[in-house]
Amino acid sequence: MKLSEISERISESLTRELDYSEDKKEIVTYGIETALLTVLGFLAIIALAFLFNAVVPAIIAALFGGVLRRLSGGAHFDTPLKCLTFGAVVYALIGVAAKELLKYELYSTTLAVVILLIALIVMVILAPVDCEAKPIHSRVLKRNLKISSVAFVLLTMGIILFSGNTVLNTSAVLGVFYQTMTLLPVFNNKKKEG
């Protein structure tokens, strides 16, 4: 059974009791599907990261990257399952990369700040990046998402400057860096029909 079918069944059961209109049912269905995808994605990241003994850095990277993704947008796959699978693999590998960087004492606050400054520039220039499935039409929303993206990168910079926790710092910077890469035009070059 597909995730969308599960979401529809749950939504139908909930909205029947509440006597919701079709529009409200659609909103509830979308919310349920999004919540299920989030939970499944998080569990997939944990499961894969567990195999590599990199759960903590993978979770930290996924949290920082995931929050920035909500604000900045970025490259999308054509199905949620592809996105979930790719994201789980990438964040598990980021967890492994963070562990390896720390194992060989390759963490540098200076390098982390440089990476975040690059991310900041990318946010100022490119964020938010929408997709064909969910275009952003409102200028106000675009401006607010850009400001929020920039603020989140600055917040991350503040955290790494004042935190002595190298696992947190390394993982957070790698999560932000990965999400920043998804904004680049090379990953968002699909022509819009117009």
Backbone torsions as a table, in degrees:
resi	resn	phi	psi	omega
1	MET	NA	135.4	-179.1
2	LYS	-74.8	156.0	178.5
3	LEU	-60.7	-39.0	-179.9
4	SER	-64.1	-36.2	177.9
5	GLU	-67.9	-40.0	177.6
6	ILE	-62.3	-45.9	179.9
7	SER	-60.6	-43.0	179.9
8	GLU	-63.8	-41.4	179.4
9	ARG	-64.3	-44.5	178.5
10	ILE	-63.0	-45.8	-179.6
11	SER	-61.2	-43.8	-179.7
12	GLU	-60.6	-42.8	179.5
13	SER	-63.8	-43.9	-178.9
14	LEU	-69.8	-46.0	-173.3
15	THR	-76.4	-23.6	176.6
16	ARG	-63.0	-42.6	179.3
17	GLU	-65.8	-32.8	-176.2
18	LEU	-93.5	-4.6	179.7
19	ASP	55.4	50.6	-179.7
20	TYR	-80.5	153.8	174.1
21	SER	-73.5	169.4	179.0
22	GLU	-61.3	-38.3	178.9
23	ASP	-62.6	-45.5	179.6
24	LYS	-67.3	-35.7	177.2
25	LYS	-61.6	-40.9	-180.0
26	GLU	-63.7	-40.4	178.9
27	ILE	-65.0	-44.1	179.1
28	VAL	-63.3	-43.0	179.2
29	THR	-60.6	-45.4	178.9
30	TYR	-61.3	-43.8	179.3
31	GLY	-62.3	-42.1	179.6
32	ILE	-65.3	-45.0	-179.5
33	GLU	-63.0	-42.0	178.4
34	THR	-63.0	-43.8	179.3
35	ALA	-63.4	-43.7	178.5
36	LEU	-62.6	-42.4	178.1
37	LEU	-62.7	-41.0	179.2
38	THR	-62.5	-47.4	-179.9
39	VAL	-64.2	-45.8	179.6
40	LEU	-63.1	-41.4	178.8
41	GLY	-62.1	-44.6	-179.9
42	PHE	-64.1	-42.7	178.0
43	LEU	-64.6	-38.3	178.4
44	ALA	-65.2	-41.5	177.5
45	ILE	-61.4	-46.5	-179.3
46	ILE	-62.0	-44.9	-178.2
47	ALA	-62.0	-47.9	179.9
48	LEU	-66.9	-42.5	179.6
49	ALA	-64.5	-33.7	177.8
50	PHE	-61.0	-39.5	178.9
51	LEU	-60.9	-30.4	-179.1
52	PHE	-101.1	6.2	-179.0
53	ASN	56.4	45.2	-177.2
54	ALA	-136.4	37.6	-174.2
55	VAL	-63.9	-50.6	-175.3
56	VAL	-61.8	-51.5	179.2
57	PRO	-64.5	-33.3	178.9
58	ALA	-66.1	-42.2	178.8
59	ILE	-64.9	-43.7	179.5
60	ILE	-61.5	-47.1	179.8
61	ALA	-61.4	-41.9	-179.7
62	ALA	-65.9	-37.9	178.4
63	LEU	-65.8	-48.0	-179.8
64	PHE	-67.6	-45.7	178.5
65	GLY	-64.9	-39.1	-179.1
66	GLY	-66.9	-42.0	177.6
67	VAL	-63.3	-45.6	179.5
68	LEU	-63.2	-35.4	179.1
69	ARG	-62.8	-41.2	178.9
70	ARG	-60.4	-32.7	-176.9
71	LEU	-88.7	-37.2	-170.9
72	SER	-102.8	-14.8	-176.5
73	GLY	74.1	-152.2	178.7
74	GLY	137.5	-171.6	-177.0
75	ALA	-61.0	144.0	179.8
76	HIS	-129.3	148.0	169.1
77	PHE	-88.3	168.0	-176.8
78	ASP	-80.7	-11.0	175.4
79	THR	-135.4	148.6	178.1
80	PRO	-60.7	-33.8	-179.0
81	LEU	-65.3	-40.5	177.2
82	LYS	-63.4	-42.4	179.9
83	CYS	-63.1	-45.7	-179.8
84	LEU	-61.0	-46.5	-178.3
85	THR	-64.6	-48.2	-179.4
86	PHE	-62.3	-45.1	179.5
87	GLY	-60.7	-42.3	179.7
88	ALA	-62.8	-43.8	179.4
89	VAL	-64.9	-47.1	-177.7
90	VAL	-62.1	-48.0	-177.8
91	TYR	-68.1	-32.7	173.8
92	ALA	-64.0	-42.1	178.6
93	LEU	-68.3	-34.5	174.9
94	ILE	-63.1	-39.7	176.3
95	GLY	-59.6	-43.1	177.6
96	VAL	-64.2	-43.9	179.7
97	ALA	-60.5	-42.6	179.0
98	ALA	-60.6	-45.3	178.7
99	LYS	-60.9	-42.2	-179.0
100	GLU	-67.2	-41.7	177.3
101	LEU	-59.1	-42.1	-179.7
102	LEU	-72.4	-37.4	179.1
103	LYS	-58.3	-40.7	-179.0
104	TYR	-96.7	15.4	177.2
105	GLU	52.2	47.4	-178.7
106	LEU	-100.4	6.6	177.3
107	TYR	-77.0	135.8	177.7
108	SER	-139.6	124.8	178.2
109	THR	-60.7	-38.3	179.6
110	THR	-61.0	-47.1	178.9
111	LEU	-64.3	-39.6	178.2
112	ALA	-61.0	-42.8	178.4
113	VAL	-64.5	-41.5	178.5
114	VAL	-61.2	-44.9	178.6
115	ILE	-61.1	-42.8	-179.9
116	LEU	-70.2	-31.3	174.5
117	LEU	-65.9	-38.9	175.0
118	ILE	-63.1	-44.5	177.9
119	ALA	-60.1	-40.5	179.0
120	LEU	-61.1	-45.0	178.6
121	ILE	-62.4	-43.2	178.7
122	VAL	-62.4	-40.8	179.0
123	MET	-62.6	-44.7	-179.0
124	VAL	-61.5	-41.1	-176.1
125	ILE	-81.2	-43.7	-168.2
126	LEU	-108.4	-30.3	-173.5
127	ALA	-70.6	146.8	-10.4
128	PRO	-84.3	148.1	176.5
129	VAL	-104.0	117.1	179.7
130	ASP	-96.3	-179.2	178.7
131	CYS	-130.9	168.2	-179.0
132	GLU	-60.8	-35.9	-178.2
133	ALA	-70.7	-31.4	-179.1
134	LYS	-134.9	71.4	179.8
135	PRO	-70.6	149.6	177.1
136	ILE	-103.6	114.3	-177.2
137	HIS	-96.5	-28.9	-174.9
138	SER	-77.7	124.4	176.3
139	ARG	-65.2	-36.5	179.8
140	VAL	-64.2	-45.0	178.7
141	LEU	-63.4	-43.0	178.1
142	LYS	-59.1	-45.9	179.8
143	ARG	-62.1	-44.5	-179.1
144	ASN	-64.6	-38.6	178.4
145	LEU	-67.6	-39.3	177.3
146	LYS	-62.5	-48.8	180.0
147	ILE	-60.4	-42.6	179.5
148	SER	-65.3	-39.3	178.5
149	SER	-63.0	-47.2	178.9
150	VAL	-61.5	-45.7	-179.5
151	ALA	-61.6	-38.6	-179.8
152	PHE	-66.7	-41.0	177.4
153	VAL	-64.1	-40.8	177.0
154	LEU	-63.7	-40.2	176.4
155	LEU	-60.8	-44.3	178.0
156	THR	-60.7	-41.3	178.4
157	MET	-62.1	-42.6	177.3
158	GLY	-60.8	-42.6	179.4
159	ILE	-60.8	-48.1	-176.6
160	ILE	-70.5	-26.2	178.1
161	LEU	-74.3	-30.5	-176.0
162	PHE	-105.9	-6.3	179.5
163	SER	-98.3	136.3	175.9
164	GLY	-94.4	4.1	-177.1
165	ASN	-85.8	103.2	-175.7
166	THR	-69.3	-27.7	176.3
167	VAL	-66.2	-47.8	177.4
168	LEU	-59.6	-49.8	-175.8
169	ASN	-62.1	-49.8	-178.4
170	THR	-62.3	-46.8	-177.9
171	SER	-64.9	-42.4	-179.9
172	ALA	-62.8	-45.9	-179.4
173	VAL	-63.9	-42.2	178.9
174	LEU	-65.4	-38.4	176.8
175	GLY	-63.5	-44.2	178.2
176	VAL	-66.1	-41.5	179.9
177	PHE	-61.2	-46.6	179.3
178	TYR	-59.7	-47.8	-179.3
179	GLN	-62.6	-37.1	178.1
180	THR	-61.2	-39.1	-180.0
181	MET	-62.9	-30.1	-178.9
182	THR	-71.2	-9.6	178.1
183	LEU	-86.7	-17.8	-174.7
184	LEU	-63.3	142.8	-177.6
185	PRO	-55.6	-31.3	-179.5
186	VAL	-59.0	-27.5	178.7
187	PHE	-97.4	-2.0	-177.1
188	ASN	-132.6	41.6	-171.8
189	ASN	-95.7	14.2	178.0
190	LYS	-67.2	130.7	179.3
191	LYS	-72.4	135.2	176.8
192	LYS	-87.0	133.4	177.3
193	GLU	-70.4	136.0	-177.8
194	GLY	-152.2	NA	NA
